[in-house]
Amino acid sequence: MNPLSPWRLCFLLVLAIAISVVTGMRESRPIEPPFAARIDTVEVEGRILLLHAFTLETSEECLKAEKAEAAESEMSVRVRATLRDICPTRERTLLEKWLEEIWPRFHLGHGGGVPMSVTLDRPLGHRKVIDEEGREVRVCPIVGTRVKTMRRCLMSRNPL
């Protein structure tokens, strides 16, 4: 028997253990906190606003409406929507994490949206709806079915 053979065997054993430890270790991730959503359109009927909140990072089936708020003034209504990602994220192995640091992947989310309702103290009238970043939001009056409402809203520049 070759005297280097036990050393080679020990080296291979240590290498095999190291590989199994590295590939078996998992990165733990905390629960995702709620995040602010963008609001692209608002449907209105009387005092009820239906906010269409969306995000590009999370798919629709993983979104949960967390909170919708409206702050009213004489000239405008400022709206805010908060969403939460409810799908558990798959834990990555330590090796996957290292590979991602060496060769970063280009990630393009497919996104999704959630309708959320808010009741105002008084009807919207001619007040403007503004999101939390100060942008004016498109307001569409509810007319029959949802498809009919969105078609009318998208075809006209200023539906109200």
Summary of the structure (lengths in Angstrom):
residues: 160
radius of gyration: 26.0
end to end distance: 91.4
largest distance: 93.8
contacts: 387
relative contact order: 0.22
helix: 27%
strand: 35%
